[in-house]
Amino acid sequence: MPSFYDRHILPHVIGCACGAGPIRHQRAKVVPLARGRVLELGIGGGLNLAFYDPSCVDSVTGVDPSAGLRQKALAAPRAPGLTVEILDGEAEALPFEAAVFDTVVCTFTLCSVHSPEATLAEARRVLRPDGRLLYAEHGLSPDSDVARWQRRIEPMWKPLAGGCHLTRPVSAMIAASGFELIDPACMYLPNTPRVLGWSEWGEARRG
């Protein structure tokens, strides 16, 4: 059973952290590219909903295992006319048939799922053959000094941040899951500690 912290405090902590300016800027780089029928993995508090273009998106289906965050997502701002469905679910075992989505959106989610490999395999399974994965994540820095500190801090960080990992190699994991990366980009987020701020984003074709 989730603890008091997980049920009542963690959703607010995640909402504040994931709604910070630098992270919102990363979301704005990829979410408006979504097209057709969209699946959002780990929709959380619905912070991406404001960035979808309803003239290009048929519908957005979001899954998240946190009841507290799903409640926030239901009330999150969005463009008029955007059709949204929010479901209880885990990204590692999606309750959808194969090849039914045009776009899968995954932002600041791969850090906290139990298995990024299973999550990416499921994303690939539910995408149509010409579908795209849009991602913006934080993860393992390529700089050895920063990565060393990420490994030191991660065991203490995870319980406070909902299981968030600091040392997952984002683009490498996506490529290893059978996606073809298209012009991947990366940087340290401004005004963010480097151990938390290495970000990778872009789109990937279903291989």
Backbone as CSV, one residue per row, in Angstrom:
resi,resn,N_x,N_y,N_z,CA_x,CA_y,CA_z,C_x,C_y,C_z
1,MET,0.851,-1.205,0.000,0.000,0.000,0.000,0.877,1.241,0.000
2,PRO,0.577,2.240,-0.841,1.398,3.452,-0.877,1.424,4.152,0.475
3,SER,2.565,4.738,0.804,2.722,5.448,2.062,1.987,6.788,2.030
4,PHE,1.861,7.428,3.208,1.259,8.761,3.288,2.027,9.728,2.395
5,TYR,3.359,9.624,2.414,4.193,10.506,1.572,3.860,10.295,0.096
6,ASP,3.783,9.027,-0.319,3.523,8.735,-1.733,2.137,9.205,-2.164
7,ARG,1.142,9.104,-1.257,-0.240,9.430,-1.620,-0.533,10.921,-1.564
8,HIS,0.050,11.624,-0.581,-0.376,12.993,-0.331,0.681,14.066,-0.607
9,ILE,1.940,13.698,-0.492,3.007,14.694,-0.635,3.715,14.566,-1.983
10,LEU,4.028,13.340,-2.371,4.790,13.130,-3.601,4.125,13.734,-4.838
11,PRO,2.792,13.613,-5.038,2.196,14.239,-6.233,2.465,15.739,-6.321
12,HIS,2.494,16.427,-5.173,2.774,17.863,-5.184,4.243,18.136,-5.478
13,VAL,5.129,17.292,-4.922,6.565,17.433,-5.179,6.848,17.250,-6.663
14,ILE,6.274,16.191,-7.249,6.490,15.912,-8.671,5.892,17.025,-9.529
15,GLY,4.708,17.497,-9.140,4.075,18.566,-9.903,4.914,19.823,-9.944
16,CYS,5.493,20.186,-8.804,6.342,21.385,-8.752,7.624,21.193,-9.545
17,ALA,8.271,20.040,-9.357,9.551,19.790,-10.028,9.362,19.687,-11.539
18,CYS,8.354,18.936,-11.965,8.149,18.708,-13.399,7.520,19.901,-14.099
19,GLY,7.014,20.861,-13.327,6.460,22.069,-13.916,7.428,23.230,-13.932
20,ALA,8.682,22.988,-13.529,9.687,24.052,-13.521,9.938,24.560,-14.947
21,GLY,10.353,25.830,-15.040,10.526,26.478,-16.340,11.386,25.712,-17.329
22,PRO,12.597,25.272,-16.960,13.432,24.560,-17.924,12.783,23.274,-18.437
23,ILE,12.046,22.582,-17.578,11.402,21.338,-18.002,10.194,21.633,-18.884
24,ARG,9.451,22.674,-18.557,8.346,23.076,-19.429,8.865,23.430,-20.828
25,HIS,10.028,24.054,-20.886,10.610,24.413,-22.177,10.940,23.158,-22.980
26,GLN,11.411,22.109,-22.318,11.699,20.857,-23.019,10.416,20.214,-23.530
27,ARG,9.379,20.233,-22.718,8.091,19.685,-23.158,7.603,20.390,-24.428
28,ALA,7.770,21.709,-24.445,7.287,22.503,-25.580,8.043,22.207,-26.868
29,LYS,9.203,21.578,-26.774,9.965,21.241,-27.968,9.406,20.028,-28.694
30,VAL,8.768,19.111,-27.963,8.356,17.848,-28.594,6.849,17.627,-28.645
31,VAL,6.117,18.027,-27.617,4.685,17.698,-27.559,3.896,18.281,-28.732
32,PRO,4.159,19.521,-29.182,3.382,20.044,-30.322,3.576,19.271,-31.618
33,LEU,4.561,18.373,-31.676,4.788,17.565,-32.873,3.843,16.370,-32.957
34,ALA,3.086,16.109,-31.900,2.198,14.944,-31.873,1.113,15.066,-32.932
35,ARG,0.769,13.927,-33.517,-0.246,13.869,-34.565,-1.142,12.648,-34.364
36,GLY,-2.389,12.772,-34.826,-3.294,11.628,-34.854,-3.753,11.189,-33.475
37,ARG,-3.860,9.897,-33.316,-4.245,9.313,-32.030,-2.986,9.193,-31.174
38,VAL,-2.997,9.818,-30.005,-1.794,9.958,-29.188,-1.946,9.191,-27.882
39,LEU,-0.874,8.511,-27.500,-0.772,7.891,-26.182,0.329,8.597,-25.416
40,GLU,0.022,9.065,-24.214,1.050,9.666,-23.367,1.355,8.735,-22.199
41,LEU,2.606,8.330,-22.091,3.046,7.449,-21.015,3.384,8.276,-19.782
42,GLY,2.846,7.890,-18.623,3.124,8.632,-17.406,2.630,10.062,-17.513
43,ILE,1.349,10.222,-17.758,0.812,11.575,-17.976,0.933,12.447,-16.731
44,GLY,1.121,11.816,-15.570,1.348,12.585,-14.348,0.238,13.586,-14.096
45,GLY,0.625,14.823,-13.815,-0.350,15.871,-13.542,-0.897,16.556,-14.771
46,GLY,-0.625,16.022,-15.947,-1.185,16.586,-17.182,-0.469,17.827,-17.676
47,LEU,0.813,17.963,-17.328,1.550,19.174,-17.689,1.775,19.318,-19.192
48,ASN,1.669,18.217,-19.932,1.830,18.302,-21.388,0.559,18.733,-22.108
49,LEU,-0.581,18.647,-21.462,-1.847,18.849,-22.163,-1.948,20.230,-22.805
50,ALA,-1.333,21.212,-22.191,-1.398,22.572,-22.734,-0.623,22.724,-24.038
51,PHE,0.244,21.754,-24.358,1.105,21.879,-25.534,0.587,21.125,-26.757
52,TYR,-0.464,20.344,-26.616,-0.997,19.613,-27.767,-1.795,20.556,-28.672
53,ASP,-1.680,20.317,-29.972,-2.403,21.100,-30.969,-3.647,20.314,-31.388
54,PRO,-4.860,20.731,-30.953,-6.064,19.958,-31.276,-6.388,19.912,-32.769
55,SER,-5.776,20.783,-33.558,-6.007,20.722,-34.995,-5.215,19.589,-35.649
56,CYS,-4.237,19.048,-34.923,-3.401,17.962,-35.447,-3.614,16.639,-34.712
57,VAL,-4.231,16.707,-33.534,-4.380,15.538,-32.675,-5.840,15.109,-32.641
58,ASP,-6.096,13.833,-32.905,-7.462,13.316,-32.831,-7.898,13.125,-31.384
59,SER,-6.984,12.583,-30.567,-7.286,12.348,-29.157,-5.985,12.085,-28.418
60,VAL,-6.009,12.321,-27.111,-4.877,12.009,-26.241,-5.359,11.044,-25.169
61,THR,-4.710,9.899,-25.083,-4.970,8.939,-24.019,-3.747,8.914,-23.115
62,GLY,-3.940,9.210,-21.838,-2.837,9.221,-20.897,-2.974,8.103,-19.881
63,VAL,-1.855,7.470,-19.548,-1.863,6.440,-18.508,-0.905,6.850,-17.392
64,ASP,-1.290,6.536,-16.160,-0.428,6.808,-15.012,-0.901,5.946,-13.845
65,PRO,0.034,5.398,-13.060,-0.367,4.560,-11.929,-0.748,5.343,-10.680
66,SER,-0.493,6.654,-10.646,-0.751,7.452,-9.450,-2.129,8.096,-9.500
67,ALA,-2.992,7.715,-8.542,-4.337,8.303,-8.496,-4.267,9.802,-8.233
68,GLY,-3.329,10.221,-7.385,-3.196,11.642,-7.083,-2.820,12.459,-8.295
69,LEU,-1.902,11.940,-9.097,-1.490,12.659,-10.298,-2.583,12.629,-11.365
70,ARG,-3.303,11.515,-11.461,-4.400,11.459,-12.447,-5.465,12.498,-12.127
71,GLN,-5.727,12.715,-10.841,-6.689,13.744,-10.461,-6.219,15.119,-10.903
72,LYS,-4.935,15.391,-10.750,-4.385,16.663,-11.210,-4.516,16.797,-12.726
73,ALA,-4.274,15.692,-13.437,-4.345,15.729,-14.901,-5.757,16.060,-15.385
74,LEU,-6.759,15.571,-14.676,-8.140,15.839,-15.086,-8.451,17.332,-15.084
75,ALA,-7.788,18.072,-14.199,-8.048,19.509,-14.083,-6.995,20.361,-14.776
76,ALA,-6.028,19.728,-15.444,-4.925,20.478,-16.051,-5.399,21.303,-17.246
77,PRO,-4.824,22.488,-17.465,-5.199,23.314,-18.617,-4.914,22.607,-19.938
78,ARG,-5.768,22.857,-20.915,-5.590,22.281,-22.250,-6.323,23.170,-23.255
79,ALA,-5.978,23.012,-24.513,-6.632,23.800,-25.551,-8.085,23.363,-25.710
80,PRO,-8.985,24.299,-25.985,-10.380,23.929,-26.242,-10.467,22.939,-27.408
81,GLY,-11.310,21.948,-27.240,-11.507,20.979,-28.308,-10.587,19.779,-28.255
82,LEU,-9.638,19.749,-27.306,-8.734,18.607,-27.198,-9.442,17.472,-26.463
83,THR,-9.540,16.321,-27.103,-10.186,15.151,-26.511,-9.162,14.384,-25.689
84,VAL,-9.437,14.218,-24.400,-8.483,13.603,-23.480,-9.165,12.505,-22.676
85,GLU,-8.474,11.358,-22.556,-8.901,10.261,-21.692,-7.721,9.913,-20.798
86,ILE,-7.953,9.768,-19.510,-6.878,9.486,-18.558,-7.211,8.180,-17.834
87,LEU,-6.280,7.226,-17.916,-6.532,5.883,-17.406,-5.495,5.483,-16.364
88,ASP,-5.924,4.621,-15.459,-5.014,3.975,-14.526,-4.230,2.910,-15.289
89,GLY,-2.931,2.939,-15.191,-2.143,1.929,-15.895,-0.661,2.172,-15.758
90,GLU,0.103,1.138,-16.029,1.561,1.214,-15.998,2.107,1.089,-17.407
91,ALA,3.144,1.843,-17.686,3.699,1.883,-19.039,4.301,0.547,-19.462
92,GLU,4.655,-0.296,-18.493,5.270,-1.586,-18.819,4.255,-2.630,-19.283
93,ALA,2.964,-2.371,-19.075,1.925,-3.341,-19.456,0.683,-2.564,-19.889
94,LEU,0.722,-2.048,-21.093,-0.347,-1.166,-21.573,-1.598,-1.961,-21.961
95,PRO,-2.775,-1.460,-21.604,-4.025,-2.179,-21.885,-4.608,-1.870,-23.264
96,PHE,-3.742,-1.925,-24.291,-4.179,-1.579,-25.637,-3.730,-2.654,-26.617
97,GLU,-4.463,-2.781,-27.704,-4.055,-3.693,-28.771,-2.842,-3.132,-29.496
98,ALA,-2.216,-3.951,-30.306,-1.015,-3.535,-31.049,-1.387,-2.582,-32.178
99,ALA,-0.459,-1.683,-32.484,-0.524,-0.817,-33.663,-1.802,0.026,-33.730
100,VAL,-2.123,0.727,-32.628,-3.346,1.523,-32.612,-3.094,3.025,-32.412
101,PHE,-1.856,3.429,-32.149,-1.554,4.844,-31.925,-0.611,5.373,-32.997
102,ASP,-0.819,6.633,-33.361,0.060,7.298,-34.318,1.292,7.896,-33.642
103,THR,1.138,8.330,-32.397,2.218,8.976,-31.657,2.208,8.487,-30.221
104,VAL,3.378,8.190,-29.701,3.546,7.954,-28.261,4.419,9.071,-27.719
105,VAL,3.955,9.722,-26.668,4.692,10.809,-26.021,5.208,10.318,-24.681
106,CYS,6.490,10.549,-24.437,7.130,10.089,-23.203,8.055,11.198,-22.708
107,THR,7.619,11.950,-21.704,8.418,13.067,-21.208,8.656,12.916,-19.710
108,PHE,9.919,12.876,-19.329,10.327,12.778,-17.933,9.588,11.639,-17.235
109,THR,9.569,10.497,-17.942,8.883,9.291,-17.476,9.826,8.096,-17.394
110,LEU,10.741,7.958,-18.353,11.637,6.804,-18.366,12.520,6.739,-17.127
111,CYS,12.700,7.865,-16.455,13.522,7.881,-15.252,12.870,7.125,-14.103
112,SER,11.541,7.037,-14.098,10.856,6.515,-12.919,10.083,5.216,-13.138
113,VAL,9.969,4.746,-14.371,9.281,3.468,-14.588,10.127,2.329,-14.022
114,HIS,9.460,1.219,-13.685,10.193,0.082,-13.123,11.157,-0.512,-14.142
115,SER,10.711,-0.582,-15.391,11.546,-1.168,-16.442,11.462,-0.315,-17.709
116,PRO,12.488,0.490,-18.001,12.457,1.270,-19.240,12.449,0.383,-20.475
117,GLU,13.072,-0.782,-20.392,13.089,-1.688,-21.545,11.676,-2.173,-21.871
118,ALA,10.938,-2.585,-20.832,9.565,-3.041,-21.051,8.673,-1.894,-21.511
119,THR,8.896,-0.713,-20.962,8.116,0.464,-21.351,8.305,0.783,-22.826
120,LEU,9.546,0.778,-23.285,9.830,1.097,-24.684,9.338,-0.006,-25.616
121,ALA,9.405,-1.261,-25.158,8.869,-2.359,-25.962,7.362,-2.211,-26.132
122,GLU,6.669,-1.795,-25.062,5.234,-1.576,-25.146,4.908,-0.383,-26.045
123,ALA,5.705,0.686,-25.938,5.497,1.842,-26.814,5.618,1.429,-28.273
124,ARG,6.606,0.637,-28.566,6.813,0.170,-29.944,5.661,-0.731,-30.396
125,ARG,5.173,-1.565,-29.484,4.085,-2.487,-29.818,2.801,-1.755,-30.182
126,VAL,2.462,-0.701,-29.441,1.165,-0.041,-29.672,1.219,1.006,-30.782
127,LEU,2.422,1.329,-31.266,2.539,2.277,-32.369,2.220,1.616,-33.703
128,ARG,1.583,2.361,-34.587,1.400,1.898,-35.950,2.748,1.840,-36.656
129,PRO,2.856,1.111,-37.764,4.153,0.951,-38.426,4.836,2.269,-38.785
130,ASP,4.061,3.298,-39.099,4.644,4.594,-39.426,4.591,5.556,-38.239
131,GLY,4.336,5.020,-37.049,4.198,5.857,-35.870,5.518,6.396,-35.350
132,ARG,5.414,7.393,-34.448,6.609,8.044,-33.904,6.539,8.115,-32.387
133,LEU,7.686,7.974,-31.778,7.868,8.219,-30.353,8.466,9.610,-30.189
134,LEU,7.817,10.462,-29.394,8.341,11.783,-29.053,8.790,11.729,-27.598
135,TYR,10.026,12.147,-27.337,10.554,11.996,-25.986,11.348,13.229,-25.565
136,ALA,11.301,13.500,-24.274,12.160,14.490,-23.630,12.383,13.960,-22.220
137,GLU,13.616,13.629,-21.906,13.917,12.939,-20.660,15.182,13.511,-20.027
138,HIS,15.401,13.147,-18.773,16.693,13.444,-18.166,17.352,12.119,-17.799
139,GLY,18.676,12.119,-17.728,19.334,10.846,-17.463,20.822,10.985,-17.258
140,LEU,21.526,9.920,-17.608,22.952,9.796,-17.332,23.767,10.801,-18.148
141,SER,24.562,11.579,-17.454,25.424,12.556,-18.122,26.582,11.858,-18.833
142,PRO,27.024,12.388,-19.970,28.202,11.831,-20.650,29.509,12.252,-19.989
143,ASP,29.440,13.194,-19.042,30.640,13.677,-18.355,30.908,12.813,-17.135
144,SER,32.081,12.240,-17.069,32.380,11.242,-16.034,32.249,11.799,-14.620
145,ASP,32.662,13.038,-14.403,32.566,13.614,-13.060,31.114,13.766,-12.624
146,VAL,30.276,14.235,-13.545,28.860,14.386,-13.223,28.219,13.015,-13.009
147,ALA,28.527,12.069,-13.890,27.959,10.726,-13.783,28.344,10.065,-12.468
148,ARG,29.561,10.313,-12.007,30.005,9.745,-10.720,29.120,10.250,-9.579
149,TRP,28.821,11.545,-9.595,27.963,12.101,-8.559,26.523,11.624,-8.711
150,GLN,26.076,11.440,-9.941,24.730,10.902,-10.150,24.599,9.522,-9.504
151,ARG,25.608,8.677,-9.661,25.567,7.335,-9.082,25.607,7.394,-7.555
152,ARG,26.322,8.354,-7.001,26.383,8.487,-5.553,25.054,8.955,-4.972
153,ILE,24.423,9.881,-5.647,23.216,10.508,-5.124,21.968,9.657,-5.361
154,GLU,21.956,8.886,-6.424,20.738,8.184,-6.850,20.062,7.371,-5.737
155,PRO,20.783,6.590,-4.917,20.085,5.805,-3.888,19.301,6.654,-2.897
156,MET,19.774,7.853,-2.603,19.053,8.743,-1.688,17.950,9.512,-2.415
157,TRP,18.163,9.771,-3.698,17.230,10.566,-4.488,15.950,9.804,-4.808
158,LYS,16.068,8.527,-5.128,14.920,7.749,-5.602,13.731,7.740,-4.633
159,PRO,13.934,7.483,-3.334,12.771,7.463,-2.435,12.071,8.816,-2.316
160,LEU,12.816,9.903,-2.477,12.238,11.238,-2.356,11.512,11.675,-3.616
161,ALA,11.892,11.099,-4.758,11.397,11.571,-6.053,10.592,10.516,-6.802
162,GLY,9.900,9.661,-6.074,9.009,8.712,-6.731,9.698,7.676,-7.575
163,GLY,10.891,7.232,-7.136,11.625,6.213,-7.884,12.414,6.742,-9.060
164,CYS,12.605,8.048,-9.143,13.340,8.662,-10.249,14.805,8.239,-10.236
165,HIS,15.273,7.716,-11.364,16.679,7.351,-11.539,17.433,8.487,-12.239
166,LEU,18.679,8.662,-11.861,19.521,9.695,-12.473,20.482,9.127,-13.503
167,THR,20.574,7.800,-13.607,21.671,7.200,-14.369,21.210,6.353,-15.553
168,ARG,20.033,6.610,-16.074,19.572,5.851,-17.234,19.987,6.566,-18.521
169,PRO,20.641,5.850,-19.440,21.130,6.460,-20.694,20.006,6.544,-21.725
170,VAL,19.386,7.678,-21.829,18.107,7.823,-22.529,18.163,7.379,-23.987
171,SER,18.952,8.062,-24.806,18.956,7.778,-26.248,19.435,6.358,-26.534
172,ALA,20.408,5.880,-25.763,20.911,4.518,-25.964,19.818,3.491,-25.684
173,MET,19.020,3.724,-24.662,17.931,2.797,-24.352,16.891,2.787,-25.465
174,ILE,16.568,3.959,-25.979,15.549,4.050,-27.030,16.029,3.340,-28.294
175,ALA,17.279,3.585,-28.673,17.827,2.936,-29.868,17.896,1.422,-29.696
176,ALA,18.244,0.975,-28.486,18.358,-0.460,-28.227,17.005,-1.160,-28.248
177,SER,15.933,-0.393,-28.142,14.590,-0.968,-28.138,13.984,-1.080,-29.530
178,GLY,14.771,-0.773,-30.544,14.304,-0.960,-31.913,13.764,0.286,-32.581
179,PHE,13.997,1.453,-31.974,13.589,2.717,-32.587,14.747,3.329,-33.366
180,GLU,14.406,4.049,-34.413,15.393,4.809,-35.186,15.333,6.264,-34.749
181,LEU,16.389,6.755,-34.124,16.425,8.131,-33.636,16.534,9.104,-34.797
182,ILE,15.771,10.202,-34.726,15.787,11.225,-35.764,16.309,12.522,-35.150
183,ASP,17.508,12.928,-35.540,18.111,14.177,-35.062,18.005,14.340,-33.544
184,PRO,18.536,13.388,-32.771,18.455,13.526,-31.316,19.258,14.733,-30.835
185,ALA,18.778,15.363,-29.771,19.435,16.545,-29.220,19.663,16.346,-27.725
186,CYS,20.604,17.111,-27.168,20.912,16.965,-25.756,21.554,18.247,-25.227
187,MET,21.431,18.452,-23.920,22.016,19.618,-23.272,21.826,19.492,-21.757
188,TYR,22.557,20.315,-21.013,22.249,20.504,-19.603,21.172,21.578,-19.496
189,LEU,20.151,21.304,-18.713,19.100,22.287,-18.525,19.639,23.500,-17.774
190,PRO,19.267,24.696,-18.181,19.745,25.892,-17.478,19.150,25.987,-16.075
191,ASN,19.891,26.628,-15.192,19.428,26.871,-13.825,19.036,25.579,-13.101
192,THR,19.747,24.505,-13.421,19.461,23.191,-12.849,20.784,22.532,-12.460
193,PRO,20.889,21.930,-11.269,22.117,21.204,-10.925,22.446,20.160,-11.991
194,ARG,23.703,20.050,-12.330,24.074,19.161,-13.434,23.719,17.700,-13.163
195,VAL,23.738,17.289,-11.926,23.391,15.892,-11.629,21.928,15.597,-11.952
196,LEU,21.109,16.637,-12.003,19.687,16.467,-12.318,19.332,16.943,-13.720
197,GLY,20.253,17.655,-14.364,19.869,18.435,-15.528,20.312,17.960,-16.888
198,TRP,20.916,16.766,-17.015,21.263,16.303,-18.360,19.990,15.852,-19.071
199,SER,19.657,16.465,-20.200,18.413,16.187,-20.903,18.676,15.755,-22.340
200,GLU,17.892,14.791,-22.803,17.946,14.318,-24.188,16.517,14.308,-24.731
201,TRP,16.361,14.736,-25.992,15.007,14.824,-26.544,15.041,14.655,-28.058
202,GLY,13.842,14.411,-28.607,13.737,14.281,-30.060,12.578,13.365,-30.426
203,GLU,12.663,12.784,-31.597,11.646,11.827,-32.040,12.325,10.592,-32.585
204,ALA,11.576,9.505,-32.599,12.130,8.243,-33.070,11.048,7.507,-33.853
205,ARG,11.465,6.884,-34.948,10.547,6.083,-35.747,10.502,4.658,-35.208
206,ARG,9.338,4.067,-35.343,9.194,2.655,-34.992,9.977,1.823,-35.988
207,GLY,10.966,1.110,-35.522,11.806,0.308,-36.415,11.157,-1.007,-36.797
